[in-house]
Amino acid sequence: AIATLGFGEIIYTVIRSTENIGPLEIGQAAGLHGIPKVTTFFWAATAMVVTVVCVWRLAYSSKGKAFAAIREDEVAAAAMGINTTFYKSAAFVIGAFFAGVAGALFGTLRVYGRERRPAASPSSAAGDVGDAGEGEAATTKARMSKNPEPEYSKEAREDCISGLVRLRAVLASDGTVKHILPVKRLGYGLTQRAIEAARGIKFTPARKGGRPVSQFVLLEYNFACY
């Protein structure tokens, strides 16, 4: 029992500390996100009917009578030739199966949580382009005066989606944001919301030798829902 508890705690800790396993996003302590909303009343009602019919058929079958005998008196049931180990294992497996079905239905129905407004934090410039010439560094980096936060889409708010959108953009010498390219995307329309927020950035262009020049930046928008 102690080894089982220890193993369970190890798995729990590993999952909470893992962000990605290859292309699969685990999400660390925030958990899985971006789960599609699949469950409807039809699927929930169908699963309920199937579960009731299966349990009713099992309870009134010969297997069900063996389950009942073990429940009432395991020693007497073993004396009558019932394989108690097999039936107890079967009970665990059957119960785990229906619990898994219920968990899958709930997980794809809705994730309850309280929304927190996303925060946007642009990183430092990765390089300069434009008037300064390729490979030349600007003497003064661009300074942002307005960095609007993106809004949640309706679908993302309903399903409490969390994650990070990363954009690459150019803070152009004419004071506009150009060439916005998603590097890391999120579904539910959140990537588009991040792009719209990036387009609303106001800034003072970088300068080289007293002239305004363009500058590459990475913009990160963190959507968090609890």
Helices and strands as residue ranges (DSSP letters): H 2-16, E 20-21, E 24-25, G 28-30, H 41-59, H 62-72, H 74-79, H 84-107, E 119-122, E 127-129, G 130-132, E 143-146, H 154-159, E 163-171, E 177-184, H 190-199, E 202-204, E 206-208, E 211-223
